[in-house]
Amino acid sequence: MSLPRRQFLRLAAGAAALPAIPPFAAAQTYPTRPIKLIVAFPAGGPADTMGRLVGQAMSSKLGQPVVIENIGGAGGTIALRMLSNANPDGYTLLVNSGGPFCTASQLYKLDHDPVATFVPAGTFATDSGVLVTGRSLPVKTLAEFIRYAKANPGKLYSGASIGTNQHLMAEVFKARAGLDIPHIPYRGGAPAIADLLGGQIHMLVNNKSVLLQLILDGRVTALAVTSTARWPELPDVPTLAESGINGVPTDIWYAIFAPANTPSAIVNRLNGAINEGMGSPELRATAAKIGIDIKLGTPAQAQAVVAEDCPLWVESAKLPGVKAE
């Protein structure tokens, strides 16, 4: 039986007058349902590896599933737009890193600047890059590769997603070495690696966590690493700086981002889960096996990392070989 109209209106008015639940109270119970963690690139690449690692760590501490959703395309900006439209309630988050996060507003037409818009819940890891070539080329060292590329201008190809760390590192390398190697855009790191193995492209830069095993298995040839020191696993492979190639970004940070206006209590809850989960001996051991360095801190420290690192990535994106799709 329906209520008389006057009685219904009185009840509705009374409900509207009830005090809203304060953000800190909602944060005390957060989370009460699964969390979506957007990875801005397809499965199988470095961002996906990082997302699954941190998702597992966060889930173990938050007591809720962290569901990975791979959203590739447009250099990761489709994922950025999704986050900008999400409710700031802590149930939609994003994994992102230096290059694609810092240069998105420069390379693509976005209606927001991710650096100024999103809230970092914390960094959780760093990775470094390695320049590799396929087995189809008759080269074993960086010097041999540079000589071969200069003898065959425009005939070799590199590949990566536009605006990613891997793309920007490769373009800085080519510019510093004076090489004419056209870039082939990909939707993610995994398909670019597949084409390198198949001989469709001839060089790329990608993360240690993704390429180390392929190098150890002899399926690709490591020419140089981007880090400031040689890798213990590849002591005979020089750094780019050792080889006279300077100015290439060295390390790649990864962080979890939330939409603007997410309550600070929720951001701090997420930060605690990241730090506790990724700081556990089990996760540290897992990360070490694939060459990932765990780097933790507060949301404020994460914001400082972004602010300090972005200018270098932005400068890299100004090179002639870096153009939006």
C-alpha positions in Angstrom: 0.0 0.0 0.0 1.5 3.4 -1.0 1.9 6.2 1.4 -0.2 9.4 1.2 1.6 12.1 -0.7 2.0 14.4 2.3 3.4 11.6 4.5 5.8 10.6 1.7 7.1 14.2 1.3 7.6 14.6 5.1 9.7 11.4 5.1 11.7 12.5 2.1 12.4 15.9 3.7 13.5 14.2 6.9 15.9 11.9 5.1 17.4 14.8 3.2 18.0 16.6 6.5 20.1 13.8 7.9 23.8 14.6 8.1 26.0 13.3 5.3 28.5 10.6 6.2 31.8 12.4 6.7 34.7 11.3 4.4 36.8 10.0 7.3 34.0 7.7 8.5 33.7 6.2 5.0 37.5 5.7 4.9 37.3 3.8 8.2 35.3 1.1 6.6 37.1 1.3 3.2 37.3 -0.9 1.2 34.0 -2.9 1.3 34.1 -4.2 -2.2 36.7 -5.1 -5.0 39.0 -2.4 -6.3 39.6 -1.9 -10.0 43.3 -1.2 -10.8 43.7 0.1 -14.4 46.9 -0.8 -16.2 47.4 1.6 -19.1 48.8 -1.0 -21.5 48.1 -4.5 -22.7 48.9 -7.6 -20.8 52.4 -9.0 -21.0 54.3 -5.7 -20.9 56.2 -4.0 -18.0 53.2 -2.0 -16.8 51.1 -5.1 -16.6 53.9 -7.0 -14.7 54.1 -4.1 -12.2 50.3 -3.8 -11.8 49.8 -7.5 -11.0 52.6 -7.4 -8.5 51.3 -4.4 -6.6 47.7 -5.6 -7.0 48.5 -8.8 -5.2 50.3 -7.0 -2.5 47.5 -4.5 -1.9 44.8 -7.2 -1.9 46.6 -9.1 0.8 46.5 -6.0 3.1 43.1 -4.5 2.2 41.2 -7.7 2.4 39.4 -7.2 -1.0 40.2 -8.4 -4.5 42.2 -5.9 -6.6 41.0 -6.6 -10.2 43.4 -5.7 -13.0 41.9 -4.1 -16.1 44.2 -3.6 -19.0 43.2 -0.5 -21.0 45.7 0.0 -23.9 45.8 2.6 -26.6 46.9 6.2 -27.3 50.0 5.9 -25.2 48.1 5.2 -22.0 45.8 8.2 -22.3 42.6 6.2 -22.6 43.3 4.9 -19.1 44.1 8.4 -17.9 40.7 9.6 -19.2 39.0 6.7 -17.4 40.6 7.7 -14.1 39.6 11.3 -14.6 36.0 10.3 -14.9 36.0 7.8 -12.0 34.4 8.5 -8.6 37.0 9.7 -6.1 36.1 6.9 -3.7 39.2 4.7 -3.9 37.6 1.9 -5.9 39.2 3.0 -9.3 42.9 3.4 -9.3 45.7 3.5 -11.9 49.2 2.1 -12.2 51.4 4.5 -14.2 55.0 5.5 -14.6 57.3 8.4 -15.6 57.2 8.7 -19.4 53.5 8.1 -20.2 52.3 10.0 -17.1 54.5 13.0 -17.4 54.2 13.6 -21.2 50.5 12.7 -21.7 49.2 16.3 -21.8 52.1 17.3 -24.1 51.7 14.5 -26.7 47.9 14.1 -26.6 44.9 16.4 -26.5 43.7 15.8 -22.9 41.2 17.9 -21.1 43.3 17.7 -18.0 47.0 17.5 -16.9 47.5 14.2 -15.1 50.5 15.6 -13.1 48.3 18.4 -11.7 45.1 16.3 -11.5 45.7 12.9 -10.0 46.6 12.0 -6.4 49.6 9.6 -5.9 48.9 7.1 -3.2 52.6 6.1 -3.4 55.5 4.8 -5.4 56.2 1.2 -5.1 59.0 0.2 -7.4 61.7 1.3 -9.9 62.9 -0.6 -13.0 65.7 0.2 -15.4 65.8 -0.3 -19.1 68.0 -2.3 -21.5 68.7 -1.7 -25.2 68.4 -5.0 -27.1 68.5 -6.1 -30.7 67.1 -9.2 -32.4 69.2 -12.2 -33.4 68.7 -11.4 -37.1 71.4 -8.7 -37.0 75.1 -9.5 -37.3 76.0 -7.5 -34.2 77.0 -8.4 -30.6 77.9 -5.0 -29.1 76.6 -1.5 -29.0 79.5 -0.2 -31.1 78.8 -2.8 -33.7 75.1 -2.0 -33.7 75.8 1.8 -34.1 78.2 1.1 -37.0 75.7 -1.2 -38.7 72.8 1.2 -38.3 74.9 4.1 -39.7 75.8 1.9 -42.7 72.1 1.2 -43.2 70.2 4.4 -42.6 66.4 4.1 -42.5 66.5 0.4 -43.0 66.3 -0.7 -39.4 63.2 -0.1 -37.1 62.6 0.3 -33.5 59.3 -0.1 -31.7 57.3 0.8 -28.6 54.1 2.5 -27.6 54.1 6.3 -28.2 55.2 8.3 -25.2 56.1 5.4 -23.0 59.3 5.2 -21.0 60.6 2.7 -23.5 59.8 4.9 -26.5 61.4 8.0 -25.0 64.6 6.2 -23.9 65.0 4.7 -27.4 64.5 8.1 -29.1 67.0 9.8 -26.8 69.5 7.0 -27.6 69.0 7.4 -31.3 69.4 11.1 -31.1 72.5 11.0 -29.1 74.1 8.3 -31.3 73.0 10.1 -34.5 71.1 7.1 -35.9 68.3 7.1 -38.6 66.1 4.3 -37.2 62.4 4.9 -37.9 60.0 4.2 -35.0 57.0 1.8 -35.3 54.2 2.5 -32.8 52.7 -0.4 -30.8 49.8 -0.7 -28.4 52.1 -2.2 -25.8 55.5 -3.7 -25.0 54.5 -7.4 -25.5 53.6 -7.0 -29.3 56.8 -5.0 -29.9 58.9 -7.7 -28.3 57.1 -10.3 -30.3 58.0 -8.5 -33.5 61.6 -8.1 -32.4 61.8 -11.8 -31.9 60.3 -12.3 -35.3 62.6 -9.9 -37.1 60.0 -7.3 -38.1 61.8 -4.6 -36.0 65.5 -4.6 -35.0 65.9 -2.8 -31.7 64.0 -1.6 -28.7 64.4 -0.5 -25.2 62.3 -2.2 -22.5 62.4 -3.0 -18.8 64.7 -5.3 -17.0 61.7 -7.1 -15.5 60.5 -8.0 -19.0 63.6 -8.6 -21.0 66.1 -10.1 -18.6 65.0 -13.7 -19.0 64.9 -13.4 -22.8 68.5 -12.1 -22.7 69.7 -14.9 -20.4 68.0 -17.4 -22.7 69.9 -16.0 -25.7 66.7 -14.9 -27.6 67.7 -11.3 -27.8 71.1 -9.5 -27.5 71.7 -6.9 -24.8 73.7 -4.0 -26.0 73.6 -1.6 -23.1 71.6 -0.9 -19.9 70.1 2.5 -19.0 70.9 2.3 -15.3 73.9 4.1 -13.7 75.6 0.8 -12.9 75.9 -2.5 -14.7 73.4 -5.2 -13.8 74.8 -8.0 -11.6 73.1 -10.5 -13.9 74.8 -9.0 -17.0 78.2 -7.9 -15.8 79.7 -7.8 -19.4 76.9 -5.4 -20.7 77.9 -1.8 -20.3 75.8 1.2 -19.3 74.9 3.7 -22.0 76.9 6.3 -20.2 79.9 4.1 -20.2 79.5 3.8 -23.9 79.5 7.5 -24.4 75.7 7.9 -24.7 74.5 10.4 -22.1 71.2 12.0 -21.3 69.0 8.9 -21.5 66.7 8.6 -18.5 68.0 5.9 -16.2 65.3 4.6 -13.9 61.6 4.2 -14.3 59.4 4.7 -11.3 55.9 3.2 -10.8 53.2 4.6 -8.7 49.5 4.1 -7.8 47.2 7.1 -8.6 43.7 8.0 -7.5 41.2 10.5 -8.9 41.3 14.1 -7.8 39.5 14.8 -4.6 39.9 11.3 -3.2 39.7 11.7 0.6 43.1 11.9 2.2 42.1 9.1 4.6 41.5 6.7 1.7 44.8 7.8 0.1 46.6 7.1 3.3 44.9 3.7 3.7 46.0 2.8 0.2 49.5 4.0 0.9 49.7 1.8 4.0 48.6 -1.2 2.0 51.2 -0.5 -0.7 54.0 -0.1 1.8 53.1 -3.1 3.9 52.3 -5.4 1.0 55.3 -4.5 -1.2 57.6 -4.3 1.8 57.0 -7.9 2.8 59.9 -10.3 2.5 57.9 -12.5 0.1 57.1 -9.6 -2.3 60.6 -8.3 -2.1 62.0 -11.7 -3.0 59.5 -12.0 -5.9 60.5 -8.5 -7.2 64.2 -9.2 -6.9 63.9 -12.3 -9.1 62.7 -10.2 -12.0 65.0 -7.3 -11.4 62.6 -4.8 -9.7 63.8 -2.6 -6.9 61.1 -1.9 -4.3 60.9 1.9 -3.6 58.3 3.0 -1.0 57.3 6.2 0.6 54.5 8.5 1.6 52.0 10.2 -0.8 53.9 13.5 -0.4 57.2 11.8 -1.3 55.6 10.2 -4.3 54.4 13.7 -5.4 57.9 15.0 -5.0 59.3 12.1 -7.2 56.8 13.0 -9.9 57.6 16.7 -9.7 61.4 16.1 -9.9 61.4 13.5 -12.6 58.8 14.8 -15.1 60.9 17.6 -16.6 63.4 15.1 -18.0 60.7 13.0 -19.6 59.0 16.1 -21.0 62.3 17.2 -22.5 62.7 13.8 -24.1 59.2 14.0 -25.6 60.3 17.1 -27.6 62.6 15.0 -29.9 61.6 14.8 -33.6 60.9 11.1 -33.4 58.3 11.5 -30.7 54.9 12.2 -32.2 51.4 11.2 -31.0 49.6 8.5 -33.0 
